[in-house]
Amino acid sequence: MKDERMSQQTSERIPERYLAGAFARRKLERLDDNTWAATIPAFDGVWSDGSTIEEAESALRSVLEGWLLLKIEDNDGDIPEIDGINLNRRD
């Protein structure tokens, strides 16, 4: 139930085009233990890992959504601009 609410909040507050643009910038790396690490450059702290690429990417998408929600709620002002979309509050 909590995940459903978070997913609904995410879709209401973060434009899908922004998420897709950010996710398109992801970098994948196969680690020494044959697992996968996924990061998005310029998004400090947004990373995941998994035993497969799909698992790492799925986790990365969830981390990205949660990271963005917190940045928006906290009005941090350092959210990277993606494809002309700026989610930082302009007061």
N, C-alpha and C positions, 0 to 999 in steps of 0.2 A: 504494500500500500504506500509506504513512504517513497519507494522508488518511482511509483506511478505519479505521485504528486510532484516529485522533483522533475521528472520528465515533462510533465505538463507545464510546470513553471519555466523550465528551460525553453520549451517551444514558444511560450508566450513572451519571454524576455530577451531571447537571443535569436536574431535572424538566422534562418537556416543557411542563407548565402554566406554569412560570416563564418559559421561553423564549417561549412564545406570548404571555404577558402583557406581557413586555418589548417584544417585536416589535410588538405592537398599538399601542404608544406611539410608534412611529417617525414621523418627520417627513420629508417629501420636498420638495425644492425644485428647480425647473428653473433651471439656471444660464444665464448670458448666452450660452454657447457651445452651448446646447440639450442639454447633458448633464444628468444628474440627480445630486443630492447627497441622501444619506440619513443621518439621525442619530437617536439615541434620547436625548432629554433625560434628564439625571441619570446617564447612563452616559458619564463623561468619557473621551474618546479613542475612542469607538465611533462610527465614521462610515465611509461608503463613497461611491463615485460610480460612474456607469456611463453608457453611451450611451442606455440605455433604463431605464424604471422597474424592469422585471424584473431587469435586470442589477445595478442599484444595490441592490435589495432582497435579491437572492441573496448579493451580496458582504457586505451588512450582516449578514445572518444568520450567515455564517461568521465575521465579525469579532466579533460578539456572543458566539458560542460560544467562540472562542479567548480573548477577554477574560475571560469568566467562568471558564474553566478555570484561567487564570493567577491570577486573584484568589483562587479557592478553594485552589489549590496553595500560594500564598504566604501564605494566611491574612491577607489585607489588612484585613479587617474593615469595609470601606466599600462593600460590595455593596448596591445599593438593594433595599429590600423591595418585592416585587411581589405584589399580590393576596393579601396575608397570608403569603407565602412569604419566609422570611428564610434566606438561604444563608450568612450569617456564622456563624462558629464561636462557640459560647458555651462558654467554659472556666470 
